[in-house]
Amino acid sequence: MGRQRFRHHAQSDRRPGRRRTSAGDAEVRPAEEETPMIPATLKAWWEDLRRWYRTVREQRGPARKLEIIEGDMMPTTMPARNLVLAREDGEDWSVGMLCPCGCGDVIELMLIKNTRPRWDLTIEDGRPSLHPSVWRATGCRAHFWLKNGRVRWCS
């Protein structure tokens, strides 16, 4: 009977954050084991919400504009929404922007005719458009069109 009480007492000592060892002693678990994992459906829901917010912000927010700098190098700090055109001696070299997905990476696209890959930049009413679409092969892997200063996400 005394042995049964001991077993019952040892089992009742099981609280969240504790586990029994082979000797019957309880030890504290590390904090990361106590934290529940975020379900995959919640992560998918969060990504859908972020995608929706980006789309609404691009449709209703201010259109992106073009800033022109002299030289063939991009500035060290990029504007939050606008594109930067690097122009030297009247020749357009490249256009740069922060990735519209929000990852913070700088995207630099070449405009010189003899390079591959290269993009074409058109400007209507101060609003830039790029052709073809921008598809990042590394990092966030964003894929989008820039038309009339607005980002159009590809599915």
C-alpha positions, 0 to 999 in steps of 0.5 A: 500500500505504501508503494502505491501511494508513492507511485500516485504521489510521483504521478501527481507531481507531473505539472506542465514544464516538468517530466520524470526521469528514470530515477523518479525525480522531476526536472524543469524543461527548457522554455522552448519546449513549453512554447506551443508551435504555431499551426501551419494553417495559422501561418498560411492565414497570416501569409494570405493576410499580408498578401491582401494588405500589400495588394490593397496598399498598392491599389489605394496608396500613393503611386510610386514615383521616379527619382533621378540621380547622376552616376552609375551607382545606386545610393546607399539608402533607398527611398521607401516607395520610389524608384531611383534611376541612375543616369550618367551623361544622359544614358540610363544605366539602372533602376533600383527600388526596395523590394515591395514585399517588405523584406527590405532587399534592394532590387537593381535592374539593368536598363543598358541595351547590351546587357542580359537580363535587362528591363525597359523603363517607361514614364507616363505622368511621372509614374514609372512602368517596367517591362518585363516583370520582376521575378526574384530568383533568390531571397523572398522570390517576389514576382510582380509587374510595375505598371503606372507606378503600381505593383501588380503581384503575379500569382 
